[in-house]
Amino acid sequence: MMSTNKSRRIRRCLAVVATVLILLVAAFAGYLAAQHFWPEAVQQKLFEQHFSEMEISTTPISEQEREEYTVAPDRPRYIHIPAIGVNGARIIPLGLKAPGSSGQQQLDVPKNINDAGWYDCEINPVVDNRCDQPTLPGAGITETAAILAGHTCFSRSMTCIFDKISQLKNGDSIIIELGNGQKINYVVKQVEIVALADVDMTKAMRPIEPNKEGLTLITCAGTYRGTVDANGVPTADKRVLVYATRD
């Protein structure tokens, strides 16, 4: 009888241990899943909230809207990046925003996730800070680079124009199509991902190679939690910069 009772106690103990182990394994698996998926879910929510607050449209550009988009003959109209599937996206002129609480002016952003934005330094709410001549692709300007900004989507449910520019390799083509139909081919020379605080806009605004026309693409990268820009606006904590020169 004593042996039977002892055997039962052992079996009960083993059952309890097994149950505890199963619960621990399940909890640990849940923890790992949360570590993998929860940050992404939080990031996506913050990203979408930011786009909503900034009134940035996620509506696709129709083919008719794309074809009907016109600019002056010497201005950039479309961008083509064959290596990452960007095929004739619109290029919208962007200026600087009004000075924020920090006193700094920042480049505006495209109002649609499917458009790229070309920095036109003539567009500036501060009259004294307007330039005499913007850097036009194909105009032979080698002192400053043309700057194009575009959005990255931190979301599985939508795609932004510059989602994949970090995947570009040296030698890849970036083609700027002007209002008159002329196509200017640029060749990628360098791709870098840097912390927001380490972005060197002086470098970004200069051609990567001396005496050549330069083009710089800029977009967000990293994570979309807890970081703000110079004016306190939530943003991603890194930037992708792609430097190219005219072929």
Residue pairs with C-beta under 8 A, 6 or more apart in sequence:
39 223
39 225
42 225
43 154
43 223
43 224
43 225
44 154
44 155
44 156
44 157
44 224
46 154
46 224
46 225
46 234
47 153
47 154
47 155
47 224
48 155
50 224
50 233
50 234
50 235
51 58
51 113
54 109
55 111
56 109
56 110
56 111
56 112
56 113
56 151
57 111
57 112
57 113
58 112
58 113
58 158
59 112
60 114
61 89
61 90
61 112
61 114
61 115
66 78
66 88
66 89
66 90
69 77
69 90
70 77
70 179
71 77
71 91
71 93
71 178
71 179
72 179
73 178
73 179
73 180
74 136
74 138
74 139
74 178
74 179
74 180
75 93
75 118
75 136
75 178
75 179
76 91
76 118
76 136
76 137
76 146
76 148
76 176
76 177
76 178
76 179
77 90
77 91
77 177
77 178
77 179
78 88
78 89
78 90
78 91
78 176
78 177
79 86
79 88
79 89
79 91
79 116
79 148
79 174
79 175
79 176
79 177
80 86
80 87
80 88
80 89
80 173
80 174
80 175
80 177
80 183
81 165
81 168
81 172
81 173
81 174
81 175
82 172
82 173
82 175
83 167
83 168
83 169
83 172
83 173
84 163
84 164
84 165
84 167
84 168
85 164
86 161
88 177
89 114
89 115
89 116
89 161
90 114
90 115
90 116
91 115
91 116
91 117
91 118
91 148
91 176
92 110
92 111
92 112
92 115
92 116
92 117
92 118
93 117
93 118
93 120
93 123
94 107
94 108
94 109
94 110
94 117
94 118
94 119
94 120
94 123
94 149
95 108
95 119
95 120
95 121
95 122
95 123
95 124
95 125
96 105
96 106
96 107
96 108
96 121
96 123
96 124
96 125
96 126
96 129
97 105
97 106
97 107
97 108
97 125
98 105
98 125
98 126
99 105
99 126
100 106
100 230
100 231
100 232
100 233
101 231
101 232
102 230
102 231
102 232
104 230
104 231
105 124
105 126
105 129
106 229
106 230
106 231
107 117
107 119
107 147
107 149
107 218
108 117
108 123
109 117
109 149
109 151
110 116
110 117
110 149
110 150
110 151
110 161
113 151
113 153
113 158
113 159
113 160
113 161
114 160
114 161
115 150
115 161
116 148
116 149
116 150
116 161
116 162
116 217
117 148
117 149
117 150
118 146
118 147
118 148
119 134
119 135
119 146
119 147
119 148
119 149
120 134
121 130
121 131
121 134
121 135
122 130
122 131
122 134
123 130
124 130
124 131
133 141
135 141
135 144
135 145
135 146
135 147
136 146
137 146
137 176
137 178
137 184
137 186
137 213
137 215
137 246
138 176
138 178
138 182
138 184
138 213
138 246
139 213
140 213
141 213
142 207
142 210
142 211
142 212
142 213
142 214
143 206
144 205
144 206
144 207
144 214
145 204
145 205
145 206
145 207
145 208
145 213
145 214
145 215
145 216
145 243
146 176
146 213
146 214
146 215
146 216
147 204
147 205
147 216
147 218
148 215
148 216
148 217
148 218
149 217
149 218
149 219
150 160
150 161
150 162
150 165
150 217
150 218
150 219
151 160
151 161
151 162
151 219
151 220
152 160
152 162
152 163
152 219
152 220
152 221
152 236
152 240
153 159
153 160
153 163
154 220
154 224
154 236
160 219
162 217
162 219
162 240
165 191
165 217
165 219
165 240
165 242
166 191
166 193
166 221
166 240
168 174
168 188
168 191
168 242
169 188
169 191
170 187
170 188
170 189
170 190
170 191
171 187
171 188
172 187
172 188
173 185
173 186
173 187
173 188
173 247
174 185
174 186
174 187
174 188
174 215
174 217
174 242
174 244
175 183
175 184
175 185
175 186
176 183
176 184
176 186
176 215
177 183
177 184
178 184
184 213
184 246
185 246
185 247
186 213
186 215
186 244
186 245
186 246
186 247
187 244
187 245
187 246
187 247
188 242
188 243
188 244
189 208
189 209
189 243
189 244
189 245
190 208
190 242
190 243
191 240
191 241
191 242
191 243
192 240
192 241
192 243
193 221
193 222
193 238
193 239
193 240
193 241
194 200
194 238
194 239
194 241
195 222
195 237
195 238
195 239
196 222
196 227
196 229
196 235
196 236
196 237
196 238
196 239
199 239
199 241
204 216
204 218
204 241
204 243
205 216
206 214
207 213
207 214
207 245
208 214
208 216
208 243
208 244
208 245
209 245
212 245
212 246
213 245
213 246
214 243
214 244
214 245
214 246
215 243
215 244
215 245
215 246
216 241
216 242
216 243
216 244
217 240
217 241
217 242
217 244
218 239
218 240
218 241
218 242
219 239
219 240
220 235
220 236
220 238
220 239
220 240
221 236
221 238
221 239
221 240
222 236
222 237
222 238
223 236
223 237
223 238
224 234
224 235
224 236
224 237
226 237
227 234
227 235
227 236
227 237
228 234
228 235
229 235
